[in-house]
Every structure is written in structure tokens, then in C-alpha cells.
Amino acid sequence: MILNVSGRTDIVAFYTEWFMNRYREGYVDVRNPFYPKQVSRIRFENVDLILFCTKNPIPILKYLKEIQKPILFHVTLTPYKQDIEPNVPPKGKILEAIKTLSKEVGIDNLTIRYDPIFLSEKYSVAYHKKAFANLCTLLEGYVNKIIVSFLDDYQNVRRNYDALQFRQWQEEDYAEIGQSFSESAKQHGMTVQTCFEERNLHEYGFQVGECLSHELAYRLTGKTYPNWKARNCHCVELVDIGVYNSCKHFCKYCYANYDENKVKENISKHHSHSSLLVGELEEEDMIKERKK
């Protein structure tokens, strides 16, 4: 199986100590988010590949050589300020960490996500064009692929409209972003792509592909995997070990945090030596080993 660490929270940024404790112990327990009494036990001996998704790779850098599994990184790096991403570290520090990460895991195993893009008076088309061009300049030679997505209409997005102040996209916005981003990426030896986006910008030079393709998974593991059932996007199936409402970044556009009081409650229940990311196993839990 392939672990997703994680689409539900930023484990790398805030829970690396817990993750490494689980890795050393040899297994991790994961509650089913829809049926909390059902717990999957995942043994690392059954894990073929780990995909780390994070906004801040700094905490895990010193542990990379300890992880004896194929690993990939998706690092989200956006140009937003603290009004949108209150607890993300300064972007200059993240840029330097990305350069270190590229040297450690290899340029082909690292993807940057400029994700999501939204438009407002402050974060205009011109702002994004300049920010993306600067990003490509700074990461030339360290990154060869950037994935772009557009803001989705999540519950948390609507709740945070006063902070986001986003406006609707027009076709001329897509054209201007598409042409500019494609040219900036090409100038610096990179590709820019979308995955599972209604407007994929292919006509402006964007590649259309998967966040984690079957070809890349096979190259790293020598195995084939089914499509990810949760989305009709043709990515390989991933097994997420995170917990919703547990990320301390508090980004205003986030789909995984939708109740800030629940986030604070879950954080208070986290213990770095528990087999679960949040809380402890309970007597009535039904534990089932998951092998694929």
C-alpha cells in the first residue's frame, strides 16, 4: 500500500515526532473518520511507498535517512500572507527546506503544489503571475514539476469569506494565468500541471496528469495499484493516516479543518506515544489489520 501522510492534516509540520515513533514501533492505528469505532492497523512492513504532503518539511528533514522506504514529497508553497495562512512559517525558510529536500530525496521525487489559487483585490492575477515567476526563479534546478489547483467551494471557504474576499474567475483570468505560468515554468526547466480540475489549462501549455501517477508508483515500488476510489482522478489509491480537524496552520481555504473548536480539542488529545494521532485506543474499538 501507499501511505498518504497526510491529506487530512499536516503531520510533517506538527506531528513528525509522533510519526517517527510509529515508524520505529512498526505500526500505526487509524480511526475511520465516518465510523470512529473502526480502527485500521497498518504495519510498515506492508507499506511500499510513503507520500508526505506538507506546507512545512523542516521538522522531518533530520529523519529522512532513517526512513527505509521509498518516499515522495508534495510541498505546498503559496504566496499568501498570514491573513490567509496564519501559522505557516516564513516562505523563505520553506524555500530553503525545499532545496535541502531536493538534494536528499531527488528532484524527481519532489513536487511543489501552488495550491489553491484564488483571486481577490489583494491576491490579483498580476500578484499571482509575479509570485509564480519568482517561485520558478528561486527553485530552478531543485524542482521540475509544479501542480496548480483552484479554490473549491468548501464549507470552510464559505465560512471564511470575509478573510478570503475571493471573486469568481473569468475566462480572461484563466488565459492570463495559464499563459504566464506556462512561460515561467518553461523558462526554468519545469512543467506545470493540473490534476482533476474542471479548467485544466491544457490549451495554454499545462500538462494534465495525476498527483501520483501509476507510472511513478510502479517506478518506485515495482507494483501496480488500483485507482483512488475517493476521487475519479486516476491517481493511485492512497491510505491516509491523518485526522480531520487537527491542523494548526488554520489556513482560511482548508477543506480538512472545518471546526476550529474541534481542532483545539483534537490537538489537546494528541500524545506523541499513542498509536493514534488523536487520542488513545478504547476498549470498544474494533481493530482490523489493513494489508493493502
Secondary structure, 3 states (H helix, E strand, C coil): CEEEECCCCCHHHHHHHHHHHHHHHCEEEEECCCCCCEEEEEEHHHCCEEEEEECCCHHHHHHHHHCCCCEEEEEECCCCCCCCCCCCCCHHHHHHHHHHHHHHHCHHHEEEEEEEECECCCCCHHHHHHHHHHHHHHCECCECEEEEEECCCCHHHHHCHHHHCCECCCHHHHHHHHHHHHHHHHHCCCEEEECCCCCCCHHHCCEECCCCCHHHHHHHHCCCCCECCCCCCCCECCEECCCCCCCCCCCCCCCCCCCHHHHHHHHHCCCCCCCCCCCCCCCCCEEEEECC
